[in-house]
Amino acid sequence: MAAKKKRKEPHLLSYTRPPSASQRRSLSSQTTRSLIRSHHNLQKQLHAAVRNGDTTLAESLKAQLTASGGLQKYQEASIQGQSAERGGDTSKVLVEWMTDLFPEDAVAGSEGTGKLTMLEVGALKTDNACSRSGIFEMTRIDLHSQHPDIHTQNFMEMPMPSKELLENHGFDIVSLSLVVNYVGDAVARGAMLKRVAGFLRPTARLDGKCKARTPVLPALFLVLPAPCVTNSRYLDEERLGAIMTSLGYAEVRRKLSKKLVYYLWQYESVDSEKGQDVLFKKLEVRAGGQKNNFAIVLQ
């Protein structure tokens, strides 16, 4: 007598669906760092090739970026790098600073919300510390959004409010966390920093009463990989401070960790006689070998 065949149980419908972001295999810290570093290097080479008019090399580098997963793979690695399990949410530092700088319940920014308005450039997640804090009314943008609450927008092409509209449509804080270092060209990095002031409204409100500028706001939250200022041939903290001062900023807070450097810069004003006409060329500020070439140029 033939053995009875065991009937195969049907799979659940979920087995036929592609894995969600939470179901995808988590990348190791080493793989994450390697992917991010490789993507940054290819982007820098691509910017240089385009700047030099080398179309053959530019096409080759674009193909390499596509083969490595492109911006989407880079974002997945960045999101995992920012996960709570890996302690990578840079916005935690800003929340700590704001909590320290303002008494409890003293922050009241945008009319009707009691929150400070914040533009987060290069946003990857909607549940980071800033989003959960209750301090900020968030506007999030990214070049390649992976979430409906993050607008697909290039900051360098984002419409800038007129001076008349800044009071109501500007932001109390602009966040450039690990964004400037992603830009592959030193001149473009300078242009990005220069552009921020055009989105900062000139006053911030406290307790819904005071319309005078606070000692903190409006402000830029800037985060860079630490080697950008600690081991660069062309940039150190003194030179970065001089660049930011020329753009009208004063340093309010600073934190240096093993991997990152965090700044909170208050925007005051630009000296009409000097201001944004000050040029910062690519000059060597740190001699010796084993240095990176990160630079910021103002033209």
Secondary structure, 3 states (H helix, E strand, C coil): CCCCCCCCCCCCHHHHCCCCCCCCCCCCHHHHHHHHHHHHHHHHHHHHHHHCCCHHHHHHHHHHHHHCCHHHHHHHHHHHHCCHHHCCCCHHHHHHHHHHHCCCCCECCECCCCEEEEEEECCCCCCCHHHHHCCEEEEEEECCCCCCCCEECCHHHCCCCCCCCHHHHCECEEEEECCHHHCCCHHHHHHHHHHHHHHECCCCCECCCECCCCCCCCEEEEEEECHHHHCECCCCHHHHHHHHHHCCEEEEEEEECCCEEEEEEEECCCCCCCHHHCCECCCCCCCCCCCECCCCCEC
